[in-house]
Amino acid sequence: MATVITNYGDVVYLQMVRGDTYQINVEVEGDSITFDSAYFTVKRVATNPTPLFQKSLGNGIEKVAPNEYMVTVAPEDTAGVSAGTYDCDLQVEIEGDITTLVLGKLNIKQDVTFTTGG
């Protein structure tokens, strides 16, 4: 299931289950927008220098339409993360301009059914 974000500047509250695949669909207004770089970062708190995990173009962030990108959080990104609410953002660069398209909180819920692999 994907969360769709279309309004720049809105503070978002995202929610997912630990260890699941989670997708965030980001639609950007304009004519065929192309990101030069993009980073979806999740931290315990925004000021912490070390992210819990980070996705980037080609590594979890893909262009899926002329003005649309998909951020995919893989199960292994959150499998070892404690349930809780974390700070997150999506920062992009377009033609030298850096913009934070998404700023908010990611609530990672405790999973009930889990696998230990193998």
C-alpha atoms as a printed R data frame, in Angstrom:
    type eleno elety resid chain resno      x       y       z
1   ATOM     1    CA   MET     A     1  0.000   0.000   0.000
2   ATOM     2    CA   ALA     A     2  1.313   3.449  -0.886
3   ATOM     3    CA   THR     A     3  0.886   6.814   0.757
4   ATOM     4    CA   VAL     A     4  0.413   9.648  -1.748
5   ATOM     5    CA   ILE     A     5  1.885  13.079  -1.026
6   ATOM     6    CA   THR     A     6  1.079  15.943  -3.383
7   ATOM     7    CA   ASN     A     7  1.164  19.196  -1.388
8   ATOM     8    CA   TYR     A     8  4.570  20.771  -0.926
9   ATOM     9    CA   GLY     A     9  5.040  22.306   2.508
10  ATOM    10    CA   ASP     A    10  2.553  20.111   4.349
11  ATOM    11    CA   VAL     A    11  3.794  18.377   7.479
12  ATOM    12    CA   VAL     A    12  3.009  14.703   6.977
13  ATOM    13    CA   TYR     A    13  2.311  11.916   9.429
14  ATOM    14    CA   LEU     A    14  3.188   8.565   7.913
15  ATOM    15    CA   GLN     A    15  2.536   5.165   9.444
16  ATOM    16    CA   MET     A    16  3.879   1.739   8.609
17  ATOM    17    CA   VAL     A    17  4.411  -1.661  10.224
18  ATOM    18    CA   ARG     A    18  7.955  -2.635  11.173
19  ATOM    19    CA   GLY     A    19  9.483  -5.105   8.709
20  ATOM    20    CA   ASP     A    20  6.903  -4.462   5.957
21  ATOM    21    CA   THR     A    21  7.401  -2.979   2.499
22  ATOM    22    CA   TYR     A    22  6.085   0.587   2.543
23  ATOM    23    CA   GLN     A    23  5.775   2.915  -0.439
24  ATOM    24    CA   ILE     A    24  5.398   6.687  -0.539
25  ATOM    25    CA   ASN     A    25  4.238   8.139  -3.837
26  ATOM    26    CA   VAL     A    26  5.328  11.770  -4.303
27  ATOM    27    CA   GLU     A    27  3.667  13.815  -7.042
28  ATOM    28    CA   VAL     A    28  5.374  17.109  -7.973
29  ATOM    29    CA   GLU     A    29  3.606  19.969  -9.741
30  ATOM    30    CA   GLY     A    30  5.314  21.245 -12.896
31  ATOM    31    CA   ASP     A    31  6.317  20.157 -16.367
32  ATOM    32    CA   SER     A    32  8.191  16.831 -16.341
33  ATOM    33    CA   ILE     A    33 10.166  17.324 -13.131
34  ATOM    34    CA   THR     A    34 13.430  15.393 -12.811
35  ATOM    35    CA   PHE     A    35 15.305  15.159  -9.519
36  ATOM    36    CA   ASP     A    36 19.091  15.512  -9.764
37  ATOM    37    CA   SER     A    37 19.299  13.946  -6.300
38  ATOM    38    CA   ALA     A    38 16.793  12.824  -3.684
39  ATOM    39    CA   TYR     A    39 17.100  11.538  -0.125
40  ATOM    40    CA   PHE     A    40 14.372  10.148   2.137
41  ATOM    41    CA   THR     A    41 15.895  10.167   5.614
42  ATOM    42    CA   VAL     A    42 14.514   8.776   8.882
43  ATOM    43    CA   LYS     A    43 16.148   9.623  12.231
44  ATOM    44    CA   ARG     A    44 15.267   9.101  15.891
45  ATOM    45    CA   VAL     A    45 15.262  12.911  16.167
46  ATOM    46    CA   ALA     A    46 16.029  15.420  13.413
47  ATOM    47    CA   THR     A    47 19.225  16.643  15.096
48  ATOM    48    CA   ASN     A    48 20.765  13.161  15.367
49  ATOM    49    CA   PRO     A    49 23.681  12.942  12.900
50  ATOM    50    CA   THR     A    50 23.062   9.252  12.139
51  ATOM    51    CA   PRO     A    51 19.947   8.161  10.239
52  ATOM    52    CA   LEU     A    52 18.078   4.965  11.093
53  ATOM    53    CA   PHE     A    53 17.911   4.495   7.348
54  ATOM    54    CA   GLN     A    54 18.100   6.593   4.196
55  ATOM    55    CA   LYS     A    55 16.844   5.996   0.656
56  ATOM    56    CA   SER     A    56 18.257   7.748  -2.442
57  ATOM    57    CA   LEU     A    57 17.771   7.838  -6.212
58  ATOM    58    CA   GLY     A    58 18.463   4.362  -7.533
59  ATOM    59    CA   ASN     A    59 18.446   2.975  -3.987
60  ATOM    60    CA   GLY     A    60 14.785   3.012  -3.010
61  ATOM    61    CA   ILE     A    61 13.679   6.155  -4.872
62  ATOM    62    CA   GLU     A    62 12.581   5.742  -8.483
63  ATOM    63    CA   LYS     A    63 10.891   7.972 -11.056
64  ATOM    64    CA   VAL     A    64  7.611   6.271 -12.036
65  ATOM    65    CA   ALA     A    65  5.948   8.981 -14.183
66  ATOM    66    CA   PRO     A    66  6.886  12.434 -15.562
67  ATOM    67    CA   ASN     A    67  6.118  14.192 -12.234
68  ATOM    68    CA   GLU     A    68  5.957  11.230  -9.898
69  ATOM    69    CA   TYR     A    69  8.502   9.433  -7.729
70  ATOM    70    CA   MET     A    70  8.112   6.353  -5.530
71  ATOM    71    CA   VAL     A    71 10.032   5.943  -2.280
72  ATOM    72    CA   THR     A    72 10.178   2.290  -1.216
73  ATOM    73    CA   VAL     A    73 11.077   1.336   2.345
74  ATOM    74    CA   ALA     A    74 12.195  -2.304   2.238
75  ATOM    75    CA   PRO     A    75 11.496  -4.783   5.070
76  ATOM    76    CA   GLU     A    76 15.179  -4.875   6.043
77  ATOM    77    CA   ASP     A    77 15.189  -1.077   6.537
78  ATOM    78    CA   THR     A    78 12.949  -1.351   9.605
79  ATOM    79    CA   ALA     A    79 13.302  -4.984  10.731
80  ATOM    80    CA   GLY     A    80 15.690  -4.045  13.556
81  ATOM    81    CA   VAL     A    81 14.083  -0.696  14.424
82  ATOM    82    CA   SER     A    82 12.084  -0.326  17.641
83  ATOM    83    CA   ALA     A    83  8.447   0.629  17.269
84  ATOM    84    CA   GLY     A    84  8.018   4.375  17.749
85  ATOM    85    CA   THR     A    85  7.686   7.726  16.042
86  ATOM    86    CA   TYR     A    86 10.653   9.139  14.145
87  ATOM    87    CA   ASP     A    87 11.499  12.334  12.236
88  ATOM    88    CA   CYS     A    88 11.631  12.069   8.442
89  ATOM    89    CA   ASP     A    89 12.029  14.195   5.342
90  ATOM    90    CA   LEU     A    90 12.426  13.968   1.583
91  ATOM    91    CA   GLN     A    91 14.963  16.456   0.287
92  ATOM    92    CA   VAL     A    92 15.537  16.843  -3.451
93  ATOM    93    CA   GLU     A    93 17.772  18.826  -5.761
94  ATOM    94    CA   ILE     A    94 16.352  20.147  -9.039
95  ATOM    95    CA   GLU     A    95 18.629  22.232 -11.280
96  ATOM    96    CA   GLY     A    96 20.785  23.344  -8.346
97  ATOM    97    CA   ASP     A    97 17.873  24.201  -6.035
98  ATOM    98    CA   ILE     A    98 17.504  22.139  -2.863
99  ATOM    99    CA   THR     A    99 13.953  21.685  -1.594
100 ATOM   100    CA   THR     A   100 12.492  19.671   1.265
101 ATOM   101    CA   LEU     A   101  9.324  18.268  -0.308
102 ATOM   102    CA   VAL     A   102  8.240  16.178   2.675
103 ATOM   103    CA   LEU     A   103  8.793  16.933   6.351
104 ATOM   104    CA   GLY     A   104  7.134  15.040   9.143
105 ATOM   105    CA   LYS     A   105  6.907  11.991  11.343
106 ATOM   106    CA   LEU     A   106  7.051   8.296  10.540
107 ATOM   107    CA   ASN     A   107  5.238   6.108  13.051
108 ATOM   108    CA   ILE     A   108  6.635   2.572  12.904
109 ATOM   109    CA   LYS     A   109  4.128   0.183  14.459
110 ATOM   110    CA   GLN     A   110  5.147  -3.076  16.129
111 ATOM   111    CA   ASP     A   111  4.577  -6.089  13.896
112 ATOM   112    CA   VAL     A   112  2.742  -9.111  15.326
113 ATOM   113    CA   THR     A   113  3.512 -11.734  12.702
114 ATOM   114    CA   PHE     A   114  7.205 -11.884  11.936
115 ATOM   115    CA   THR     A   115  9.658 -14.263  10.333
116 ATOM   116    CA   THR     A   116 13.122 -15.120  11.479
117 ATOM   117    CA   GLY     A   117 14.277 -16.101   7.994
118 ATOM   118    CA   GLY     A   118 15.055 -19.529   6.613
